[in-house]
Amino acid sequence: MWIFYAIGSSFFAGITAILAKCGIQKTDSDVATAIRTVVVLIFSWLMVLITGAGSGIGKIGTRTMVFLVLSGLSTGASWLCYYHALQQGPASVVVAVDKLSILVTIAFSWTVFHEKLTKKAALGVACMTVGTLLLAVM
């Protein structure tokens, strides 16, 4: 089932880039990021209320909360950088370079979670990296 969510994430991320590029053409990228963040905040809490997941908030441990806060800070920094890049560069290249985050994810999943990286996956990542770098310099 996770694959359907991953495909949905990919689709909506692609649409997000196009909508964002349209929305920041005459707006400061920091203001645009703040507006986007408010919308995401409202949408997220609406989903918590609709699904009834709010009861789980009190069960969140300190360690989990620390990691969620750090993740939120990282997301905020990512979005600020992303919107600045999107405002100044071509969407097709900015999005491709942004997806190099897969390298960071793979490195951390290998070192922290001891996840395996098969030869096939390593080749795929290498191809993606080379393709992205070609997009960025061409």
N, C-alpha and C positions, 0 to 999 in steps of 0.2 A: 504494500500500500504506500510505503514511503516514496516510491518512484513517482507516483502521481502527484504528490506534494512537491517533489523536486522539479518535475516538469512544469507544474503550475508556478512555482517560484521563478523558474527561468523565463517563462512567458511574461509574467507580471513585471519582472525586472527589466525585460526588454521594452515593454510598453512604458514603464516608468522613465526610462532614459529619454524616450522620444517626447513624452509629455513634459518632462522636466526641461528639456532643451527648448521646447516651445514656450514654456512658462518663465524662463529666466532671461529671455532676450532683452527685455527692457526693465529688469529688476535686479537689484543687488543679490548676489548669490547667497549671502548670509541670511538675508531676509527671506529668500525663497526656501532655504533650508529650515528656518524657524517655522514657516507656514506649513511645510511638509511634515515637520515633526509634530506640530499640534494636531494635524489631521491623523497621523499615525497613532498618536496618543489616544485621541477620541475613539478611533476605530478599534484599537486594541481593547480599551476598557468596555466598549460596547459588546465586543465578542465575549469578554469575561462575563458580563452580565447575562447575555443571551444563553451562553452555555452553562451558566451556573458554577463556573470554576472559581468564583471569588472565595469560596470557603477554604480553599487550599492556601490562601495567602498567609494565614496564621501558622501554617505548618512549615513554612520556609525557614530553614536553619541559617545561622550566621554565615557559615562558609558559602552556602549556596547564594545568599544575598550578596556577599562580597563579589562573587564571580558574575552575578547578573548585573551588578552596578558597573563593574569593570567592562563587561560586554556592552552595556549601554554607552559608556564613555567612548569606547572604541568605535561603536556605531556612529556616534555623533561626530567624532573626528573624521571618520571615513566619509560621512555625508558632506561635511564642510569641504573637504578636499575634492570630493567627487563633483560637487556643484561648481566650485571654482574652475576645475578642469573642464567641465561640460560647457561652462559659459565661454571659455576661451578657445576650446579645441573642437574638432569634429566629433560628433556623438559616436560614430562608428569606431573611431580609434580610442576615444576615452573609455568607452565601455569595454573594449577588448583589453586595454591595459589594466583597467580596474579588475578584470577577471583573472589577472595574474595573482590575485589573492589566493588562488588555488595552491600556489607554491608555498605560501605561508601556512595554509591549512594542512597541507600534506606534511610539511616539515614538523609542525607541532603534533599532528596526529601520530606521526612515526616516533617522535621522541617522548611525548607525554603519555600517549595511550598505547604505545607499542603496536600500532596497527601495521600490517604488512603492506609493502608496496611491491606488487608483482612486476615482472619484466614488462608485461603488456601494459600495465598502468603507467609505469615509468616512461615507456615509449610514447604513450598517449600524451602525457604531461609535457614531455620534451617537444613533441610536435606542436602542441598548443602554445608553448612558450616561444618557439621559433616563429610560428605564424603570427603571434601577437607582436613580437619584436619587428617582424617584417612590416606589419601594418603601421607600427609607430614610426619607423624611419623612412618609409616610402612616401 
